[in-house]
């Protein structure tokens, strides 16, 4: 099943269970990144995640921000600088910048 279809299915499941959730979407990429614009991840109030917005290095932080978004009801636009020398030092191979919009889902 296509990843966006899995995210949509998880969204319907969260709604049926009356769980609050947030949707994280890659809206802009500067330079090199593992995922492109349109990649999505759904995070519910229990911190269950469906979908990927990076190669695995941003998901945990975005999930934390998503919980803030769920609690406040206010969307957040977050920029992540993937410069491995400044942030990771892990040789990740994608030294671009990624802008992610995290919005509550009613």
C-alpha positions as CSV (number, residue, x, y, z in Angstrom):
1,X,0.0,0.0,0.0
2,X,1.3,3.5,-0.9
3,X,2.5,5.4,2.2
4,X,0.0,8.2,1.9
5,X,-2.8,5.6,1.8
6,X,-1.4,4.2,5.1
7,X,-1.4,7.7,6.6
8,X,-5.0,8.2,5.5
9,X,-6.0,4.8,6.9
10,X,-4.3,5.7,10.3
11,X,-6.1,9.1,10.2
12,X,-9.5,7.3,9.8
13,X,-8.6,4.9,12.6
14,X,-7.6,7.7,15.0
15,X,-10.9,9.5,14.2
16,X,-12.9,6.3,14.9
17,X,-11.1,5.9,18.2
18,X,-11.7,9.6,18.9
19,X,-7.9,10.2,19.3
20,X,-6.5,13.6,18.6
21,X,-3.7,13.7,16.1
22,X,-1.3,15.9,14.1
23,X,-0.2,15.7,10.6
24,X,3.5,16.5,9.7
25,X,4.1,17.4,6.1
26,X,7.4,18.2,4.3
27,X,6.6,21.5,2.6
28,X,10.0,22.6,1.4
29,X,13.4,21.1,0.9
30,X,16.6,23.1,0.4
31,X,19.5,21.0,-1.0
32,X,19.6,17.3,-0.3
33,X,17.2,15.3,1.9
34,X,15.9,11.8,2.2
35,X,12.3,12.7,1.5
36,X,10.8,15.4,-0.8
37,X,7.9,17.8,-0.5
38,X,4.6,16.1,0.3
39,X,6.0,13.3,2.5
40,X,3.7,12.9,5.5
41,X,3.7,11.4,9.0
42,X,0.6,11.2,11.3
43,X,1.2,11.2,15.1
44,X,-1.7,10.5,17.5
45,X,-2.0,11.6,21.1
46,X,-0.5,8.3,22.2
47,X,2.6,9.1,20.0
48,X,1.8,6.3,17.5
49,X,3.4,7.3,14.2
50,X,2.5,6.4,10.6
51,X,4.6,7.5,7.7
52,X,8.1,8.9,7.4
53,X,9.3,12.5,6.8
54,X,13.0,11.8,6.7
55,X,15.4,8.8,6.8
56,X,14.6,8.4,10.4
57,X,16.6,11.2,12.0
58,X,13.7,13.8,12.3
59,X,10.8,11.6,13.3
60,X,11.3,11.6,17.1
61,X,11.7,15.4,17.3
62,X,8.7,16.0,15.0
63,X,6.6,13.6,17.1
64,X,7.5,15.7,20.2
65,X,6.5,18.9,18.4
66,X,3.3,17.1,17.2
67,X,2.3,16.5,20.8
68,X,2.6,20.2,21.5
69,X,0.5,20.9,18.5
70,X,-2.2,18.4,19.6
71,X,-2.3,20.0,23.0
72,X,-2.3,23.6,21.9
73,X,-4.3,23.3,18.7
74,X,-1.8,25.6,17.0
75,X,0.1,24.5,13.9
76,X,3.9,24.9,13.8
77,X,6.2,25.4,10.8
78,X,9.6,24.0,11.8
79,X,12.9,24.2,9.9
80,X,15.5,21.5,10.3
81,X,19.1,22.1,9.2
82,X,20.5,18.7,8.3
83,X,24.1,20.0,8.3
84,X,25.9,17.0,9.8
85,X,28.8,19.1,11.1
86,X,26.4,21.4,13.0
87,X,23.8,18.9,14.2
88,X,24.5,15.3,13.8
89,X,28.2,14.5,13.1
90,X,26.9,11.1,11.9
91,X,27.7,11.3,8.2
92,X,24.0,11.1,7.2
93,X,24.7,12.0,3.6
94,X,21.9,14.6,3.2
95,X,23.1,18.0,4.3
96,X,20.1,20.0,3.2
97,X,17.4,21.9,5.1
98,X,13.8,20.6,5.5
99,X,10.8,22.7,6.4
100,X,8.0,20.7,8.0
101,X,4.4,21.9,8.7
102,X,2.8,20.2,11.7
103,X,-0.9,20.8,12.0
104,X,-3.6,19.5,14.3
105,X,-6.2,17.2,12.8
106,X,-9.7,17.6,14.1
